[in-house]
C-alpha cells in the first residue's frame, strides 16, 4: 500500500519547481497520478498535465504530450515504456524524466508503482542519479514528410503488408555496405537494443557505449547479420524498387510513422541532444537486464 511517511509531508528543498505528470490512460495509472498531484501540491510545487492525461482526469490542461517536457523541470511518467518514449523522444536534455512502471515490462522506468509516494521526497531533493541516453536524429530527405525527427529507441524501415518483402540498401558514411531482400531494417541506440532489435536477433548494447546497431529484419539470406557501428557514423537507408515496393514505412520508437517511397533516402545519425532519465541511486543496468529479461538471478 502506497503511503506517505509523516516526514514526507514537510516542505523539501528541491531543484524542481514545475512537475509534469503524464499517465497511461488506465484506472491504476490515473489513481496514482491523482495521489502524486496532491502530494506535489502539498509541497508547494506547480503541477502540469498533458492534454491526454488531463482529459482522462477531468482537467483542462491542453499541452501536447510531446511538448510537456518543455514546460516542466521534471516529468513523472506513469505507465510503461511506450508512455515514457512518447515524452522522452523530444524532451530537452535539461528536463529530467522519471518513469513509474504501471505497465507490463517497464524496462525504461525507474520505480515500481508502490515506491512512487514513499520515495517522492528523495526524488525531489535530487537524490536520484541522471542517466543520459543517446538519441537519434532521423532525416527524411525529400517528399511531403521531409525533415528531421528524433528517436530514443530506434528507427525502423519495414513493410506493413505481411507476406511481402522489399529490397533495402544500407550505407555507412555514404558508402553502400549491403543490399538485401527482407522485411526491413532497424537502427537502434543502446537503449533501443533491448527492444525490437533484440527480438530480430540483434545484440544488447550497454547504454554507455558510443554505438548503434543496424539489424536486418528477416533477411532473405543467412549472411546478412546485425552490425554494430560507431554512434558518430551517418547511416543511409533506402528502399530499392518500383511501385510494387511501395507500402514501406519508417517508424520511430514504434509510434511516429511515415510512408517511404522507393528511392527516397533516410539518414540516421546520433543526435547532439540526449534524454535525461532519472534512476534511484541503487539502480544497476545489468541487474535491471537480468530482472526484466528473466535471466534467472
C-alpha positions in Angstrom: 0.0 0.0 0.0 1.4 3.4 -1.0 1.6 5.8 1.9 3.5 9.0 2.6 5.5 9.0 5.8 5.0 11.7 8.4 8.4 13.2 7.5 7.5 13.3 3.8 4.7 15.8 4.5 7.3 18.6 5.3 8.4 21.1 2.7 11.6 19.8 1.0 14.3 21.8 -0.7 14.1 20.8 -4.4 15.7 21.9 -7.7 12.3 21.3 -9.3 9.5 23.9 -9.4 7.2 22.7 -12.1 6.5 19.0 -12.3 4.7 17.4 -15.3 2.5 14.3 -14.8 1.9 12.1 -17.8 -0.1 8.9 -17.4 -1.2 5.9 -19.4 -5.0 6.1 -19.6 -5.7 3.2 -17.2 -7.5 3.2 -13.8 -4.3 2.2 -11.9 -2.2 4.9 -13.5 -4.8 7.6 -13.1 -5.4 6.8 -9.4 -1.7 7.0 -8.7 -1.5 10.3 -10.7 -4.1 11.8 -8.5 -2.2 10.9 -5.4 1.0 12.3 -6.7 -0.7 15.5 -7.8 -1.9 16.1 -4.2 1.4 15.2 -2.7 3.3 17.6 -5.0 0.9 20.4 -4.4 1.2 20.0 -0.6 4.9 20.6 -1.1 4.2 23.9 -2.9 5.1 22.7 -6.4 3.3 23.6 -9.6 1.8 20.6 -11.4 1.2 20.3 -15.1 -0.7 17.7 -17.2 -0.5 16.9 -20.8 -3.8 17.2 -22.7 -4.5 13.4 -22.8 -3.9 12.8 -19.1 -5.8 16.0 -18.2 -8.9 14.9 -20.2 -8.8 11.4 -18.5 -8.8 13.2 -15.1 -11.4 15.8 -16.0 -8.9 18.7 -16.2 -8.5 21.4 -18.8 -4.7 21.3 -19.4 -4.0 21.4 -23.2 -0.3 20.9 -23.6 0.5 18.2 -26.2 2.3 15.2 -24.7 5.4 15.6 -26.8 5.7 19.2 -25.6 5.0 18.8 -21.9 8.7 18.4 -21.1 9.4 21.9 -22.5 7.2 23.4 -19.8 8.4 21.4 -16.8 11.6 20.9 -14.8 10.7 17.3 -14.0 8.3 15.0 -15.8 6.9 11.9 -13.9 5.6 9.3 -16.4 3.2 6.7 -15.1 2.8 3.8 -17.5 5.1 1.5 -19.4 8.0 2.1 -21.9 5.6 3.3 -24.6 4.3 6.1 -22.4 7.8 7.1 -21.4 9.0 7.1 -25.0 6.2 9.5 -26.1 7.7 12.1 -23.7 11.4 11.3 -23.8 11.7 11.3 -27.6 11.5 15.1 -27.9 12.3 16.2 -24.4 15.0 18.8 -23.8 18.2 17.4 -22.2 17.7 19.8 -19.4 14.3 18.2 -18.3 14.6 15.2 -16.1 12.2 12.3 -16.7 11.3 9.6 -14.2 9.2 6.6 -15.3 7.0 4.8 -12.8 6.1 1.3 -14.0 2.3 0.9 -14.2 2.6 -1.2 -17.4 3.9 -4.7 -18.2 7.7 -4.8 -18.7 8.7 -1.2 -17.8 12.3 -1.6 -18.8 13.0 2.1 -19.1 11.1 3.1 -16.0 13.0 3.8 -12.8 10.5 3.0 -10.0 7.8 0.5 -9.2 4.4 2.0 -8.5 4.5 1.0 -4.8 7.6 3.2 -4.4 6.1 6.3 -6.0 5.0 8.1 -2.9 7.4 6.6 -0.3 10.4 7.9 -2.4 9.0 11.2 -3.5 11.0 13.4 -1.2 14.2 11.6 -2.1 13.4 12.3 -5.7 12.5 15.9 -5.2 15.7 16.5 -3.1 17.9 15.4 -6.0 18.7 12.0 -4.6 18.2 10.2 -7.9 21.1 10.0 -10.4 20.8 11.2 -14.0 21.1 8.6 -16.7 21.9 10.3 -20.1 20.7 8.3 -23.0 21.7 8.8 -26.7 19.1 9.6 -29.2 18.9 9.5 -33.0 18.3 12.3 -35.5 16.4 10.7 -38.4 16.2 12.8 -41.7 13.8 12.1 -44.5 15.5 13.8 -47.4 12.5 14.6 -49.6 8.8 14.2 -50.1 5.8 15.5 -48.1 7.3 14.4 -44.8 10.9 15.7 -45.4 12.5 16.9 -42.2 14.5 15.7 -39.2 12.8 13.7 -36.4 14.1 12.3 -33.2 14.1 8.8 -31.7 15.2 7.4 -28.3 14.9 3.7 -29.1 15.0 3.1 -32.8 14.2 4.0 -36.4 12.6 1.1 -38.3 12.1 0.8 -42.0 9.8 -2.1 -42.8 6.7 -3.3 -44.7 3.3 -3.0 -43.3 1.9 -5.8 -45.6 2.6 -9.3 -44.3 3.8 -11.9 -46.8 5.7 -9.4 -48.9 9.4 -8.4 -48.9 11.3 -5.5 -50.4 14.9 -4.7 -51.3 16.7 -2.5 -48.9 20.1 -0.7 -49.2 22.3 0.3 -46.3 25.2 2.7 -46.5 27.7 3.9 -43.9 29.2 7.4 -44.4 27.9 7.4 -47.9 29.4 4.1 -48.9 27.0 1.2 -49.6 27.7 -1.8 -47.5 24.7 -4.0 -48.0 21.7 -4.7 -50.3 19.3 -7.4 -49.4 15.7 -8.6 -49.7 13.8 -8.9 -46.5 11.1 -7.4 -44.2 13.1 -4.3 -43.2 16.0 -2.9 -41.2 16.3 -1.4 -37.7 18.8 1.2 -36.5 18.8 1.1 -32.7 20.5 3.1 -29.9 21.9 1.2 -27.0 18.7 2.0 -25.2 16.7 0.5 -28.1 18.9 -2.5 -28.4 16.7 -4.3 -25.9 13.5 -3.6 -27.9 12.6 -4.6 -31.5 16.2 -5.1 -32.5 16.7 -7.7 -29.8 13.7 -9.7 -30.9 15.1 -9.5 -34.5 18.3 -11.1 -33.4 20.4 -8.0 -32.6 22.9 -7.8 -29.7 22.3 -6.0 -26.4 24.5 -2.8 -26.1 25.4 -1.3 -22.8 23.8 2.2 -22.6 27.3 3.8 -22.1 28.6 2.6 -25.4 29.0 5.2 -28.2 27.5 2.9 -30.8 24.3 2.0 -32.6 23.3 -1.4 -34.0 21.9 -2.0 -37.6 19.7 -5.1 -37.6 18.1 -6.6 -40.7 14.5 -7.9 -40.2 14.1 -11.4 -41.6 16.7 -11.0 -44.4 16.3 -13.4 -47.3 19.9 -14.5 -46.8 21.7 -16.1 -43.8 24.8 -13.9 -44.4 23.1 -10.6 -43.6 23.8 -10.1 -39.9 23.4 -7.3 -37.3 26.2 -4.8 -37.4 27.4 -2.5 -34.6 28.8 0.8 -35.8 30.1 4.0 -34.1 27.4 6.4 -33.0 29.2 9.1 -35.0 28.5 7.3 -38.3 25.8 8.5 -40.7 23.7 5.5 -41.8 21.7 5.7 -45.0 18.6 3.6 -45.6 16.9 3.3 -49.0 14.1 1.2 -50.4 15.1 0.0 -53.9 12.3 -0.9 -56.4 9.3 0.3 -58.2 5.6 0.6 -57.4 5.4 -2.9 -56.1 7.8 -1.9 -53.4 5.5 0.8 -52.0 4.0 0.2 -48.6 7.3 0.6 -46.7 7.0 2.8 -43.6 9.5 4.5 -41.3 8.6 4.1 -37.7 10.2 6.0 -34.8 10.1 4.4 -31.3 7.1 2.3 -32.5 5.0 5.5 -32.5 5.6 8.2 -35.2 5.2 6.7 -38.7 5.9 8.0 -42.3 5.4 6.4 -45.7 8.8 6.0 -47.5 8.5 5.6 -51.3 11.1 3.7 -53.3 14.3 5.7 -53.9 13.7 8.1 -51.0 16.7 8.2 -48.7 16.5 8.1 -44.9 19.6 9.2 -43.0 20.2 8.3 -39.4 22.8 9.7 -37.1 23.4 10.3 -33.4 21.6 13.4 -32.1 23.5 16.1 -30.4 20.8 16.0 -27.7 20.5 13.2 -25.1 17.5 12.3 -23.0 17.9 12.6 -19.2 16.2 9.7 -17.4 16.3 9.5 -13.6 17.3 6.4 -11.7 17.3 5.6 -8.0 20.9 5.5 -6.7 20.9 1.7 -6.2 19.9 1.1 -9.8 22.2 -1.1 -11.9 21.9 -1.7 -15.6 23.0 -5.3 -15.5 20.7 -6.2 -12.6 17.9 -4.5 -14.4 18.6 -6.6 -17.5 18.6 -9.8 -15.5 15.3 -8.9 -13.8 13.4 -7.7 -16.8 14.7 -10.4 -19.2 14.3 -13.2 -16.7 17.9 -14.4 -16.6 17.3 -16.5 -13.5 19.0 -14.3 -10.9 
